[in-house]
Amino acid sequence: MKLISKNIWQIPREGKMRVPAFIVASDKIAKHIELGAIEQLKNVATLPGIVKGAFAMPDIHQGYGFPIGGVAAFDIDNGIVSPGGVGYDINCGVRMLTSNITYNEIKPFLNKILSHIYSSVPCGIGSKGKINVSRKDLKEILENGVNWAIKSGFGKKEDIESIEDRGKINGANPDLISERAVERGLPQVGSLGAGNHFIEIQTVKEIFNKNIADEFGIKKDNITILFGGINPTIDKNKGYKIFLDALKKIINKNITVIVFGNKKRKFFKKDSINFYFLGKISNDHQLRKIYSAADLTVVPSKIEVFGQVITESMACGTPVVAFNSTGPAEIIIHKENGYLAKPFDPEDIAKGINWIIDDQSRYKNLSKNAREHAVGNYSDKIIAGKYLNLYNKMLLSNIK
């Protein structure tokens, strides 16, 4: 095996190999590749009709026929079709969930978290899922894919947009599935399965593709500030100009500003600050992701009857900086779950931003307190109870 270019290794043709083999791997990964996986890759290179080469991706390890991570193309006239080349679970998927938890925050709890995941998620050979499904359910799963999961409460409609082929294979016919396959598949629904299936907790150490990182809001050592509402940059009462003045007073910080609520989407850079205008967000799931991706939310409104953006942000564990006036003053507890600045003073808004982000321990407590305060005072159940009490009082006063 020889290095022919950066991270590309070649195994020259030998014996019955029809083409050379190639492995994509760093020096560190290459040193730990199993010999059995390399032999399997060389065997793939002997198959009839193989085109150009047998390839292996960085996750290469020993499989059933091909190595896991193996890729090969075959001539349409003289090649082969091997549905069991790698294995039989050929519809594996990968999903990523991002959080605003830092590595240092989660590090002390990693063993407990992994232990809890292991005890909560069925996995391994012979494991059975925690979901009881009938044969009728299994047929619907095979026909409709992720739509069944969403209908059953295991996902949201927005998830479909992030799944290949929208989570189903058109034309799938469950009647072609053997009885043995049905027997094996029924108990595995709702499990992680076995073999090359995993749940990982990862941290962002380095960003290689900035465009993709920006698309998903993944930043390294970056502070993200959220500003939003209905036409927040147009309505003078929303305090957009005050917000911009405050940003000018924050120095030596890598800042990204996310603005939602305007009609148009756009991006620009001003005074070394990146501004992302996301337009109107009418999707609750997307809105939660935006709040959770931000380090803090700034609501510099001159007049705010209540403060829906404030309670939504706090419910996602994202602290808020706002003025100590009107609605915000009744929601935010100063320096306990957010920061209340002197009314209409951009300098104090900047001071509040710095105060929140300059201390990780303080930030962690603010985030926790913000979430608890929002859920404990403004959840649907709490508000519905308050309305019910009010209606009952009104009814009783009318009866008297």
Rosetta blueprint (number, residue, H / E / L):
1 M L
2 K E
3 L E
4 I E
5 S E
6 K L
7 N L
8 I E
9 W E
10 Q E
11 I E
12 P L
13 R L
14 E L
15 G L
16 K L
17 M L
18 R L
19 V L
20 P L
21 A E
22 F E
23 I E
24 V E
25 A L
26 S L
27 D H
28 K H
29 I H
30 A H
31 K L
32 H L
33 I L
34 E L
35 L H
36 G H
37 A H
38 I H
39 E H
40 Q H
41 L H
42 K H
43 N H
44 V H
45 A L
46 T L
47 L L
48 P L
49 G L
50 I E
51 V L
52 K L
53 G L
54 A E
55 F E
56 A E
57 M E
58 P E
59 D E
60 I E
61 H E
62 Q L
63 G L
64 Y L
65 G L
66 F L
67 P L
68 I E
69 G E
70 G E
71 V E
72 A L
73 A L
74 F E
75 D L
76 I L
77 D L
78 N L
79 G L
80 I L
81 V L
82 S L
83 P L
84 G L
85 G L
86 V L
87 G L
88 Y L
89 D L
90 I L
91 N L
92 C L
93 G L
94 V L
95 R L
96 M L
97 L L
98 T L
99 S L
100 N L
101 I L
102 T L
103 Y H
104 N H
105 E H
106 I H
107 K H
108 P H
109 F H
110 L H
111 N H
112 K H
113 I H
114 L H
115 S H
116 H H
117 I H
118 Y H
119 S H
120 S H
121 V L
122 P L
123 C L
124 G L
125 I L
126 G L
127 S L
128 K L
129 G L
130 K L
131 I L
132 N L
133 V L
134 S L
135 R H
136 K H
137 D H
138 L H
139 K H
140 E H
141 I H
142 L H
143 E H
144 N H
145 G L
146 V H
147 N H
148 W H
149 A H
150 I H
151 K H
152 S L
153 G L
154 F L
155 G L
156 K L
157 K H
158 E H
159 D H
160 I H
161 E H
162 S H
163 I L
164 E H
165 D H
166 R H
167 G H
168 K L
169 I L
170 N L
171 G L
172 A L
173 N L
174 P H
175 D H
176 L H
177 I L
178 S L
179 E H
180 R H
181 A H
182 V H
183 E H
184 R H
185 G H
186 L H
187 P H
188 Q H
189 V L
190 G L
191 S L
192 L L
193 G L
194 A L
195 G L
196 N L
197 H L
198 F L
199 I L
200 E L
201 I L
202 Q L
203 T L
204 V L
205 K L
206 E L
207 I L
208 F L
209 N L
210 K H
211 N H
212 I H
213 A H
214 D H
215 E H
216 F H
217 G L
218 I L
219 K L
220 K L
221 D L
222 N L
223 I E
224 T E
225 I E
226 L E
227 F E
228 G E
229 G L
230 I L
231 N L
232 P L
233 T L
234 I L
235 D L
236 K H
237 N H
238 K H
239 G L
240 Y H
241 K H
242 I H
243 F H
244 L H
245 D H
246 A H
247 L H
248 K H
249 K L
250 I L
251 I L
252 N L
253 K L
254 N L
255 I E
256 T E
257 V E
258 I E
259 V E
260 F E
261 G L
262 N L
263 K L
264 K L
265 R E
266 K E
267 F E
268 F E
269 K E
270 K E
271 D L
272 S L
273 I E
274 N E
275 F E
276 Y E
277 F E
278 L E
279 G L
280 K L
281 I L
282 S L
283 N L
284 D H
285 H H
286 Q H
287 L H
288 R H
289 K H
290 I H
291 Y H
292 S H
293 A H
294 A L
295 D L
296 L E
297 T E
298 V E
299 V E
300 P L
301 S L
302 K L
303 I L
304 E L
305 V L
306 F L
307 G L
308 Q H
309 V H
310 I H
311 T H
312 E H
313 S H
314 M H
315 A H
316 C L
317 G L
318 T L
319 P L
320 V E
321 V E
322 A E
323 F E
324 N L
325 S L
326 T H
327 G H
328 P H
329 A H
330 E H
331 I H
332 I L
333 I L
334 H E
335 K L
336 E L
337 N L
338 G E
339 Y E
340 L E
341 A E
342 K L
343 P L
344 F L
345 D L
346 P H
347 E H
348 D H
349 I H
350 A H
351 K H
352 G H
353 I H
354 N H
355 W H
356 I H
357 I H
358 D L
359 D L
360 Q H
361 S H
362 R H
363 Y H
364 K H
365 N H
366 L H
367 S H
368 K H
369 N H
370 A H
371 R H
372 E H
373 H H
374 A H
375 V H
376 G H
377 N H
378 Y H
379 S L
380 D H
381 K H
382 I H
383 I H
384 A H
385 G H
386 K H
387 Y H
388 L H
389 N H
390 L H
391 Y H
392 N H
393 K H
394 M H
395 L H
396 L H
397 S H
398 N H
399 I H
400 K L
